[in-house]
Amino acid sequence: MSVAVGLAETDLTVAPGDEVGCTVRVRNTASVVDQFTLDVVGDAEPWARVEPATMNLLPGTEQEARVTFTPPRSSSVPAGDVVFGVRIRGQEDPAGSVVEEGTVTVLPFVELATELVPRTSRARRTGRHQLVVDNTGNTESTVEIMPADPDRLLRFRVRPTAPVLRPGTATFVKLRVRPKRRFLLGPDRNLPFQVAVTRPGAEPLTSDGTLVQRAVLPAASPRVALVVVAVAVALVALWFAVLKPTVQSTAKQAAEVQTKQLSQEVAEVKTQASEAAQTAEKVEKAVADGAAAAKPKPSASAKPAATKDTSPDGTLQNADPKTATDFRVAIKASPTTSDQFTLSEYKPADKKVLWVTDIVLQNPYGDAGVLQVRRGDAVLLETGLNNFRDLDYHFVQPLRFSTEQPVTIAVKCANPGTTACSPAVYFAGQLVPVPPSPSPSASR
């Protein structure tokens, strides 16, 4: 080692933005002339300098250099002790460099900036803001958020109320502003307020904001209400002037068609009954004259029909052309993943035809799947159980069912798990008798 180094001061203190320095003495202890290079190593190196940075020394001579530290006023240099070293390297003996160490203490400082985003909010009940607090200092600081309005018309909610601000960071504070009273109608009201950021030993920082309070009902509500009333009156007038007579006329025509069809069926039944009665009378007369052996006896069904349900003029006495009836068909189907349906049917009484005018589909348990109303094997209605709880249909032209083509309810259950489907269908309509067919013996 061919150099001796000494620092005049090893403990330094500096405020950010200022500078501090110390003297370093370099002595050439070698027997030859040498050139020495001086620099600073450690965390303080970016903001330190040495003047002069090089020096030529004769054997046994020494020279002083000045080391200066200038930490910037920013969060990049944290407050506290920073260890540094002054390194001296000789050109003749590079391996014999010397480092003299010291400590520089950077003083703390706090520098805050605030911004309210947005400055103005518009709401009927609650305005939402964010207070952004920037700490550009080099040390941590705790502040308190204190909102207030001069007229005491607002309520505030702050989260968090006492945030910890780390150096070089921005902290976001949620602020909710709510008016104490609301109003139904009228122009918007401007409610100003301030948010103060305070910390011990410093002046508070304030940010101004405004809540624009709106009425509970929009300004266009009265006009919209008038328009709605006017449209409703116009629709009612249109109904009574145009639509209702058309609906009544259509319903009347449909009823007339249905009545005409039923009258035709009743006339056919009367005609067939009259023919059967005349045939029965001929058979009875032949039996009375002793011609029973030459002619076959009338069938058992033909004779009671003539004596019970017919009069001498051939008209029906006891047959009711239409009888009101209603019934309900319930079904219970297990869940399935195939296309197989569970069936339940209702057959009209013998020699009766069922005319259905009203159907009500019932799904009281909210089952899932598919429900069909069939006439025999023919599907008349099909709907998903998920689409209804109660669904009714009314027919101007009734649906016809008979013993050969009964009312059939088919259900394919798609409930999850093992829960069975339990829908039902209510029917209402009329039962119409089927005219009896003449017996083969009576026709002969």
C-alpha positions as CSV (number, residue, x, y, z in Angstrom):
1,M,0.0,0.0,0.0
2,S,1.6,3.2,-1.2
3,V,-1.0,5.8,0.0
4,A,-2.4,7.1,3.3
5,V,-5.9,8.6,3.5
6,G,-7.7,10.5,6.2
7,L,-11.2,12.1,6.4
8,A,-11.6,15.3,8.4
9,E,-15.2,14.5,9.2
10,T,-16.9,11.1,9.2
11,D,-20.4,12.0,10.4
12,L,-22.3,14.5,8.2
13,T,-25.9,15.8,8.2
14,V,-27.7,17.3,5.2
15,A,-31.3,18.3,4.3
16,P,-32.7,17.2,0.9
17,G,-32.0,19.9,-1.7
18,D,-29.0,21.2,0.3
19,E,-25.3,20.1,0.3
20,V,-22.7,19.2,2.8
21,G,-19.0,18.3,2.3
22,C,-15.9,17.1,4.1
23,T,-12.1,17.1,3.4
24,V,-10.1,14.1,2.6
25,R,-6.2,14.1,2.8
26,V,-4.2,11.9,0.5
27,R,-0.4,11.2,1.2
28,N,2.0,9.4,-1.1
29,T,4.0,7.0,1.0
30,A,5.8,5.4,-1.9
31,S,9.2,6.2,-3.2
32,V,8.1,7.2,-6.7
33,V,5.8,9.8,-8.2
34,D,2.2,8.5,-8.5
35,Q,-1.2,9.6,-9.8
36,F,-4.2,9.0,-7.6
37,T,-7.9,8.8,-8.6
38,L,-10.6,9.6,-6.0
39,D,-14.3,8.6,-6.2
40,V,-17.3,7.9,-3.8
41,V,-18.7,4.4,-3.4
42,G,-21.9,3.3,-1.7
43,D,-25.6,4.4,-1.8
44,A,-24.5,8.1,-1.8
45,E,-22.5,7.8,-5.0
46,P,-25.3,9.2,-7.3
47,W,-25.5,12.4,-5.4
48,A,-21.8,12.8,-4.4
49,R,-18.7,14.4,-6.1
50,V,-15.0,14.7,-5.4
51,E,-12.9,17.7,-6.4
52,P,-10.3,17.2,-7.6
53,A,-11.0,13.7,-8.8
54,T,-7.2,13.1,-9.6
55,M,-4.0,14.3,-8.1
56,N,-0.2,13.8,-8.8
57,L,1.9,13.4,-5.7
58,L,5.7,13.3,-5.2
59,P,7.0,10.8,-2.7
60,G,6.3,11.9,0.8
61,T,3.9,14.7,-0.1
62,E,0.1,15.1,0.5
63,Q,-2.9,17.0,-0.9
64,E,-6.5,17.7,0.2
65,A,-9.7,17.0,-1.8
66,R,-13.2,18.1,-1.2
67,V,-16.1,15.5,-1.1
68,T,-19.6,17.1,-1.5
69,F,-23.0,15.5,-1.0
70,T,-26.1,17.0,-2.6
71,P,-29.2,14.7,-2.0
72,P,-32.2,15.7,-4.2
73,R,-35.5,16.8,-2.6
74,S,-37.5,13.8,-3.7
75,S,-38.8,10.5,-2.5
76,S,-36.0,8.7,-4.3
77,V,-33.6,9.3,-1.4
78,P,-35.2,8.1,1.9
79,A,-34.5,9.8,5.2
80,G,-31.9,8.2,7.5
81,D,-28.2,7.3,7.7
82,V,-26.4,6.5,4.4
83,V,-22.9,4.9,4.7
84,F,-20.4,6.1,2.1
85,G,-16.8,5.4,1.2
86,V,-14.1,7.5,-0.4
87,R,-11.9,5.3,-2.5
88,I,-8.3,6.3,-3.6
89,R,-6.5,4.2,-6.3
90,G,-2.9,4.7,-7.3
91,Q,-1.8,4.3,-10.9
92,E,1.5,2.6,-9.9
93,D,-0.2,0.2,-7.5
94,P,-3.8,-0.4,-8.5
95,A,-4.2,-3.4,-6.2
96,G,-3.3,-1.3,-3.2
97,S,-6.4,1.0,-3.3
98,V,-7.7,2.5,0.0
99,V,-11.3,3.2,1.1
100,E,-12.1,5.6,3.9
101,E,-15.7,5.3,5.2
102,G,-18.1,7.8,6.7
103,T,-21.9,8.4,7.3
104,V,-24.2,11.1,5.9
105,T,-27.6,11.6,7.5
106,V,-30.4,12.7,5.2
107,L,-33.0,14.7,7.1
108,P,-36.7,13.8,6.6
109,F,-39.3,16.0,4.9
110,V,-43.0,15.7,4.0
111,E,-44.5,17.2,0.9
112,L,-48.2,16.5,0.1
113,A,-50.5,17.3,-2.7
114,T,-54.3,16.6,-2.9
115,E,-56.9,16.4,-5.7
116,L,-60.6,15.6,-5.5
117,V,-61.9,13.5,-8.4
118,P,-64.4,14.4,-9.6
119,R,-64.8,17.9,-8.2
120,T,-68.6,17.9,-9.0
121,S,-70.9,14.9,-8.7
122,R,-74.6,14.8,-9.7
123,A,-77.0,12.5,-7.8
124,R,-80.4,12.2,-6.3
125,R,-79.2,10.4,-3.2
126,T,-75.4,9.8,-2.9
127,G,-72.5,11.5,-4.7
128,R,-69.3,9.5,-5.1
129,H,-65.8,11.1,-5.1
130,Q,-62.2,10.0,-4.6
131,L,-59.6,12.1,-2.8
132,V,-56.1,11.5,-4.2
133,V,-53.3,12.3,-1.7
134,D,-49.7,12.3,-3.1
135,N,-46.7,12.0,-0.7
136,T,-43.6,13.3,-2.6
137,G,-41.6,13.4,0.6
138,N,-38.9,11.0,1.7
139,T,-40.6,9.7,4.9
140,E,-43.9,8.1,5.9
141,S,-46.7,10.3,7.2
142,T,-50.2,9.8,8.8
143,V,-52.9,12.3,7.9
144,E,-56.6,12.7,8.9
145,I,-59.4,13.3,6.3
146,M,-62.0,15.8,7.5
147,P,-64.8,16.8,5.1
148,A,-67.3,19.6,6.0
149,D,-69.9,21.8,4.3
150,P,-70.6,25.4,5.4
151,D,-74.4,25.0,5.5
152,R,-74.5,21.6,7.3
153,L,-76.7,20.1,4.6
154,L,-74.6,17.1,3.8
155,R,-73.5,13.8,5.4
156,F,-70.1,12.3,4.7
157,R,-68.6,8.9,4.7
158,V,-64.8,8.5,4.4
159,R,-62.8,5.3,3.9
160,P,-60.2,5.3,5.4
161,T,-60.3,8.3,7.7
162,A,-56.6,8.3,8.7
163,P,-54.5,6.8,5.9
164,V,-50.8,6.2,6.2
165,L,-49.0,7.8,3.3
166,R,-45.8,6.1,2.2
167,P,-43.1,8.1,0.5
168,G,-43.4,8.3,-3.3
169,T,-46.9,6.9,-3.4
170,A,-50.5,8.1,-4.1
171,T,-53.3,7.1,-1.7
172,F,-56.9,7.0,-2.8
173,V,-59.6,7.8,-0.2
174,K,-63.2,7.0,-1.0
175,L,-65.7,9.8,-0.2
176,R,-69.5,9.5,-0.2
177,V,-71.6,12.7,0.0
178,R,-75.3,12.4,0.8
179,P,-77.8,15.3,1.3
180,K,-79.7,15.2,4.6
181,R,-83.0,16.1,2.8
182,R,-84.4,15.3,-0.6
183,F,-87.0,17.2,-2.7
184,L,-89.6,15.8,-5.0
185,L,-89.7,18.3,-7.9
186,G,-87.7,21.4,-8.9
187,P,-84.4,22.5,-10.4
188,D,-81.1,21.0,-9.3
189,R,-79.4,22.4,-6.1
190,N,-75.7,23.0,-5.8
191,L,-74.3,22.0,-2.4
192,P,-70.6,23.0,-2.0
193,F,-68.2,21.3,0.5
194,Q,-64.5,21.1,1.4
195,V,-62.2,18.2,2.3
196,A,-59.3,19.0,4.6
197,V,-56.1,16.8,4.9
198,T,-54.4,17.6,8.3
199,R,-51.3,16.4,10.0
200,P,-49.6,17.5,13.2
201,G,-47.4,20.6,12.9
202,A,-48.5,21.6,9.4
203,E,-51.1,23.6,7.7
204,P,-54.1,21.6,6.4
205,L,-54.5,21.0,2.7
206,T,-58.1,21.6,1.4
207,S,-59.9,20.6,-1.8
208,D,-63.2,22.1,-2.9
209,G,-66.1,20.0,-4.2
210,T,-69.8,20.3,-5.1
211,L,-72.7,17.9,-5.0
212,V,-75.4,18.8,-7.5
213,Q,-78.6,17.4,-5.9
214,R,-81.3,16.3,-8.3
215,A,-85.1,16.1,-7.6
216,V,-86.5,12.6,-6.8
217,L,-88.7,12.9,-9.9
218,P,-87.1,13.9,-13.2
219,A,-88.1,17.2,-14.6
220,A,-89.9,15.5,-17.5
221,S,-92.1,13.4,-15.2
222,P,-95.3,15.7,-15.3
223,R,-95.1,15.8,-19.1
224,V,-94.5,12.1,-19.4
225,A,-97.5,11.5,-17.1
226,L,-99.7,13.8,-19.3
227,V,-98.6,11.9,-22.4
228,V,-99.3,8.6,-20.8
229,V,-102.8,9.7,-19.7
230,A,-103.5,11.1,-23.2
231,V,-102.4,7.8,-24.8
232,A,-104.5,5.8,-22.4
233,V,-107.6,8.0,-23.2
234,A,-106.9,7.6,-26.9
235,L,-106.6,3.8,-26.6
236,V,-109.9,3.6,-24.6
237,A,-111.7,5.7,-27.2
238,L,-110.2,3.5,-30.0
239,W,-111.4,0.3,-28.2
240,F,-115.0,1.5,-27.8
241,A,-115.2,3.1,-31.2
242,V,-113.5,0.5,-33.4
243,L,-112.1,-2.6,-31.8
244,K,-114.9,-3.6,-29.4
245,P,-117.6,-3.7,-32.1
246,T,-115.3,-5.8,-34.3
247,V,-114.6,-8.2,-31.4
248,Q,-118.3,-8.5,-30.6
249,S,-119.1,-9.1,-34.3
250,T,-116.5,-11.8,-34.6
251,A,-117.6,-13.5,-31.4
252,K,-121.3,-13.3,-32.5
253,Q,-120.4,-14.9,-35.9
254,A,-118.4,-17.6,-34.2
255,A,-121.3,-18.3,-31.8
256,E,-123.8,-18.4,-34.7
257,V,-121.6,-20.9,-36.5
258,Q,-121.3,-23.1,-33.5
259,T,-125.1,-23.0,-32.9
260,K,-125.7,-23.9,-36.5
261,Q,-123.5,-26.9,-36.3
262,L,-125.1,-28.1,-33.1
263,S,-128.6,-27.6,-34.6
264,Q,-127.5,-29.7,-37.6
265,E,-126.3,-32.5,-35.4
266,V,-129.5,-32.4,-33.3
267,A,-131.6,-32.6,-36.5
268,E,-129.5,-35.6,-37.7
269,V,-130.1,-37.3,-34.4
270,K,-133.9,-36.7,-34.6
271,T,-134.0,-38.1,-38.1
272,Q,-132.1,-41.2,-37.2
273,A,-134.3,-41.7,-34.1
274,S,-137.5,-41.3,-36.2
275,E,-136.3,-43.9,-38.7
276,A,-135.4,-46.3,-35.9
277,A,-138.9,-45.8,-34.3
278,Q,-140.7,-46.5,-37.6
279,T,-138.7,-49.7,-38.1
280,A,-139.5,-50.8,-34.6
281,E,-143.2,-50.2,-35.2
282,K,-143.1,-52.4,-38.3
283,V,-141.4,-55.2,-36.5
284,E,-143.9,-55.1,-33.6
285,K,-146.9,-55.2,-36.1
286,A,-145.4,-58.2,-37.8
287,V,-145.0,-60.0,-34.5
288,A,-148.7,-59.3,-33.6
289,D,-149.9,-60.8,-36.9
290,G,-148.1,-64.0,-36.3
291,A,-145.4,-63.4,-38.9
292,A,-142.6,-63.7,-36.3
293,A,-141.4,-67.1,-37.7
294,A,-141.0,-65.7,-41.2
295,K,-139.2,-62.6,-40.1
296,P,-136.3,-62.2,-37.7
297,K,-137.1,-60.6,-34.3
298,P,-136.0,-57.1,-33.8
299,S,-132.8,-56.6,-31.7
300,A,-132.9,-56.0,-28.0
301,S,-131.4,-52.6,-28.5
302,A,-133.8,-51.4,-31.1
303,K,-137.0,-52.1,-29.1
304,P,-136.0,-50.3,-25.9
305,A,-134.8,-47.4,-28.0
306,A,-138.3,-47.1,-29.6
307,T,-140.2,-47.5,-26.4
308,K,-138.1,-45.5,-24.1
309,D,-136.6,-42.6,-26.1
310,T,-139.0,-42.1,-29.0
311,S,-142.6,-40.8,-29.3
312,P,-145.2,-41.8,-31.9
313,D,-144.0,-38.9,-34.2
314,G,-140.4,-40.3,-34.2
315,T,-138.8,-37.5,-32.0
316,L,-136.4,-38.1,-29.1
317,Q,-138.0,-37.6,-25.6
318,N,-135.2,-38.1,-23.1
319,A,-132.1,-37.4,-25.2
320,D,-130.5,-34.1,-24.2
321,P,-128.6,-32.7,-27.3
322,K,-125.9,-31.1,-25.1
323,T,-125.1,-31.4,-21.4
324,A,-122.5,-29.1,-19.7
325,T,-119.6,-31.0,-18.1
326,D,-116.1,-30.4,-16.6
327,F,-113.4,-32.6,-15.2
328,R,-109.7,-32.6,-14.2
329,V,-107.0,-35.0,-15.4
330,A,-103.9,-35.2,-13.1
331,I,-100.8,-37.1,-13.8
332,K,-97.6,-38.1,-12.0
333,A,-94.5,-38.7,-14.1
334,S,-91.0,-39.8,-13.1
335,P,-88.0,-37.9,-14.5
336,T,-86.6,-39.3,-17.7
337,T,-83.8,-38.5,-20.2
338,S,-85.5,-40.3,-23.1
339,D,-88.4,-39.3,-25.3
340,Q,-90.8,-41.6,-23.5
341,F,-94.0,-39.9,-22.2
342,T,-96.2,-40.9,-19.3
343,L,-99.9,-41.0,-20.3
344,S,-103.2,-40.5,-18.6
345,E,-106.5,-40.5,-20.4
346,Y,-110.2,-39.7,-19.9
347,K,-112.9,-41.4,-22.0
348,P,-116.4,-40.0,-22.5
349,A,-119.4,-42.1,-21.6
350,D,-120.6,-44.6,-24.1
351,K,-122.7,-43.2,-26.9
352,K,-121.5,-39.7,-26.0
353,V,-119.3,-37.1,-27.8
354,L,-117.3,-34.6,-25.7
355,W,-117.0,-31.1,-27.1
356,V,-114.2,-29.2,-25.1
357,T,-114.4,-25.4,-25.2
358,D,-112.0,-24.5,-22.3
359,I,-108.7,-26.0,-21.2
360,V,-106.6,-24.8,-18.1
361,L,-103.0,-26.2,-17.8
362,Q,-101.8,-26.4,-14.2
363,N,-98.2,-26.7,-13.0
364,P,-98.5,-25.8,-9.3
365,Y,-95.0,-27.2,-8.3
366,G,-93.0,-25.5,-11.0
367,D,-92.0,-28.7,-12.7
368,A,-89.8,-28.9,-15.8
369,G,-90.5,-30.9,-18.9
370,V,-93.0,-31.1,-21.7
371,L,-96.8,-31.5,-21.5
372,Q,-99.1,-32.6,-24.4
373,V,-102.8,-32.7,-24.9
374,R,-103.8,-35.4,-27.3
375,R,-106.9,-36.7,-29.1
376,G,-106.1,-40.4,-29.1
377,D,-102.6,-40.4,-30.6
378,A,-102.9,-37.0,-32.3
379,V,-101.1,-34.1,-30.5
380,L,-103.4,-31.0,-30.2
381,L,-101.4,-28.9,-27.7
382,E,-97.7,-29.1,-26.6
383,T,-95.9,-26.7,-24.2
384,G,-93.0,-26.7,-21.8
385,L,-93.8,-27.0,-18.1
386,N,-91.2,-24.3,-17.4
387,N,-93.3,-21.8,-19.3
388,F,-96.3,-21.6,-17.0
389,R,-97.8,-22.2,-13.6
390,D,-101.4,-21.7,-14.8
391,L,-102.2,-21.4,-18.6
392,D,-105.7,-21.3,-20.0
393,Y,-107.1,-21.8,-23.5
394,H,-110.6,-21.0,-24.8
395,F,-111.9,-22.2,-28.2
396,V,-114.6,-20.7,-30.3
397,Q,-114.6,-23.9,-32.3
398,P,-114.7,-26.7,-29.7
399,L,-112.4,-29.8,-29.7
400,R,-114.2,-33.1,-30.3
401,F,-113.4,-36.3,-28.3
402,S,-115.0,-39.7,-28.2
403,T,-114.6,-43.2,-26.7
404,E,-112.4,-44.2,-29.7
405,Q,-110.4,-40.9,-29.5
406,P,-110.3,-40.1,-25.8
407,V,-108.7,-37.1,-24.0
408,T,-105.0,-38.1,-23.4
409,I,-102.5,-36.2,-21.3
410,A,-98.8,-37.0,-22.0
411,V,-95.9,-35.7,-19.8
412,K,-92.2,-36.1,-20.3
413,C,-90.6,-35.0,-16.9
414,A,-87.2,-33.2,-16.9
415,N,-86.9,-32.4,-13.2
416,P,-83.4,-32.8,-11.6
417,G,-82.8,-35.7,-9.4
418,T,-85.7,-38.0,-8.6
419,T,-88.5,-35.4,-8.1
420,A,-91.6,-36.5,-10.1
421,C,-93.7,-34.0,-12.1
422,S,-97.3,-33.5,-11.0
423,P,-99.1,-31.4,-13.5
424,A,-102.9,-31.5,-14.2
425,V,-105.3,-30.3,-16.9
426,Y,-108.8,-29.0,-16.3
427,F,-111.4,-29.4,-19.1
428,A,-114.9,-27.8,-19.5
429,G,-117.3,-28.3,-22.3
430,Q,-120.5,-30.3,-23.4
431,L,-121.5,-33.9,-23.7
432,V,-123.6,-34.6,-26.9
433,P,-125.3,-38.0,-27.4
434,V,-124.4,-40.1,-30.4
435,P,-127.5,-41.2,-32.4
436,P,-128.1,-44.9,-32.2
437,S,-127.4,-46.9,-35.4
438,P,-130.4,-49.0,-36.8
439,S,-130.0,-52.7,-36.2
440,P,-129.4,-55.0,-39.2
441,S,-132.7,-56.9,-38.5
442,A,-134.7,-53.7,-38.4
443,S,-133.3,-52.6,-41.7
444,R,-134.5,-55.8,-43.3
